[in-house]
Amino acid sequence: MFILVGYILKRMRIINENVEKKISFLSFNLLLPLVVALNIIFSDFSIIDIHFLSTFFTSGIVILISSLLIGKYTFGLNGKDASVFGFSACYGNLVSIRVPIILAVIALPSMLTSIDITITDIRISYSLKKIYILTIIKNIIFPLITFINAKYIFNLNQNLIFMATFATALPSGIQTYYMSCHYSSLKTIIPTNVVLSTLFSVLSLSVVLMLFGY
């Protein structure tokens, strides 16, 4: 809904380029760091399960390296672009989990809206293959690899298997959009991937919930 709002506002020319820059600056230099910091503050590190973390990060590293190599050798991306491509395939929208709802209400709509304001004028037809592959890796392959690691390699209990799989099935994180803008890398591809991955996650997350009996 918030992504659609950003698209409509830009198309109707209610938001100009100057306002767009201010929204993006506010979102990614104030609101996002605030949400991340508070998420850390409210976390209970005494209950961390090392096997759970190992499952999560082992799968993430595999996806990062694999996607980076796909970007570099399949699509011929340079080192910087391949790195952003790989990061986008493995970094999910985890920031809002366990954050007080009022902060999520303030921060996330602003960031999601700014993404679609950015992509409104972008022509993406020539980048669709890269976008589709990123979305498939993030929403399907990443959680599948995590599930296999959690169940058969690290032997986690059912609840932790679900948590790890669900977390990695979340859509590409809005931080990847910030990284793309900050380094002027894949600015046609990454914001669009965040939008497509978010929309596709409605289906993929529903499948995960159904398979685990929720």
N, C-alpha and C positions, 0 to 999 in steps of 0.2 A: 504493500500500500504506500509506504513512504517513498519507495523507488519510483512508483507511478506518479506521485505528487511532484517529485523533482523533474520528471520528464514533462509533465503538463505545465509547470511553472515556467520552464525554459522555452517550451514551444509557444506559449502565449506571450512570451517576452515580458513577463512580470518581473523576472530576475535578469539583470544585465551582468556583464562580465565582471564588473567591479564588486557587485554583491556576491557573485559566485565565488570570487577569490576570498572574500571575507568569511563566508560560510565555511569554505574548505580550511582556511587558516584556523578558525575557531574550533572546528571539529577535530582536527588532527594535531593541533598544538596545545589545546587546553582540555577539551572534553575527553578525548581518547586517553591521554596520559592519566587524567583524573580517575577514569573508570578502571584502568589497569592498576594504578596504585591502590585504590580502595579494594579491588579484588584480592590483592596480595595481603592487605591489612586484615581483611575479614577471613582469610584462610587459616585453617588449623593444620599446621605443619606436623603436629605430633602424630597424626593418623596416616601419614604418607606410607603407601605400600610400594616398596622398592621394585617388586615384580610388576606391579601395575605401571609404574613409570618406565620401566625397562621395555615393556610391551609397547607403550605409546611412542616412546622416542626411537626405539629400534625401527619400528614401522615407518615413522616419519623420516628418518635418515635414509632408509631404502627408497622411499618415494622421492625425496629431495634429489638424491644423486641420480636416480633413474630418469626423472623428469628433466633435470639439467642436461643429461646426455642426449635425451630425445630432442630437446630444444637446440642443442649445439649441432648434432650430427644428422638429425632428420630434417630440421627446418633451417639449418645453417645460421643460427643466431650467434652473435658474438658473445664473449665471456660475460659481460654485464647483463645482456638481455637473457641469456641462458640461465643465469643465476636467479633473476627475477621470475622467469618461467618456472623454474624448479621450486622456488619459495611459494609461489601461488598454488602449486599443486599439493603442497603439504601443510599449509597454514590455514587453520579453520577459524570460524567465528566463535571463539571460546570466551572472549572478553566479558560478555554479559552474564555468564553463568555465575550465580551466587552473588551478584552485585545488587545492592538495594534497588528496588524497583524504580524509585524516583529518579535515580541516576541513569538507569537504562532508558527511561521515558524521555529524559532530556538529551542524552548523548547519542543514542543509536539512531533515532529519527533524523537528526541533523546530519550524521555521517552517511546514512543510506540515501537521504535526499540529495546530498552533494554529489554522490557517485553518478546518479542518473542525470543531474544537471550537466555533468562533465561529458557524458557519452551522447547527449542529445544530438550534437552536430557532427559526430564522428561517423564516417562511412566505414563499415566493418566487413563488407562482403568478402574482401580478399583475405581476411584473417579468420574466417569461420572455422576452418579445419583446426587451427591452433586452439581456438576457443573451445570447440567441442572436445578435443583431446584433453585439455586442461580440466574441463568439467567432469569427464568420464573418470580421469585419474583421481580427482579429489572426492567425488561423490560415490564412486563405486569401487575402484581398485584399492584405494587407501583403506577404507573400512574392511574390505575383504581380507587384505593382508594382515590388518590388525586383529581381526577375528581369529585367523589361523594362528598367529603368534600367541594370542591370549589363551586360546583353548588347548593347543597342541604342543607349544614350546614352553610357555611359562606356567601352564596349568593353573590358571586363575579360577576362582569360583565363578558361578553363573552371574552374580551381580556385577563383579568387576569386568567380566567379559562383555557384558552389555554396556557398561559405562565406557570402556575403551572403544568399542565398536561405534557406539552412538556419537562419542566425541569426535572421532575421526570422520564420521559421515556428515558432519556439519558443513555448510557451504564455505567456499573460499572466504577468508577473512578480509574485512575492510582494510586491515593494515597492509595488505598486499597492494591495494589501490594507492595508499599513501606512499609506499615504497616505489611504486611505478612513477608517481608524480615527482617524488623527491629526486630520483635519479634520471628522470626523463627517459624512461625505458618502457617499451611495449605499451605506450599510452593508448593505443587503439584496442589492444587485446585485454589487458588486465581488468579495467573497470567493467567491460562487457562480460568477462568471465565471472566476476563477482555477482553481477545481476543474474546471469543465466544459472550459475551454481546455486544461488539463493532460491530461484524459482523451482529448479529441479529438485532441491532438497525437500520440498513439500512431499514429493513422491518417495524419494530415497529414504528419508527419515521415517515416513509412515511404514515402509516395508520393514525397516529395522525393528520398529516397535511391534509390528505384527508378528515377525519371526520370533521375537523374544517373549511373546505372549502378553504384551501390555495393551 
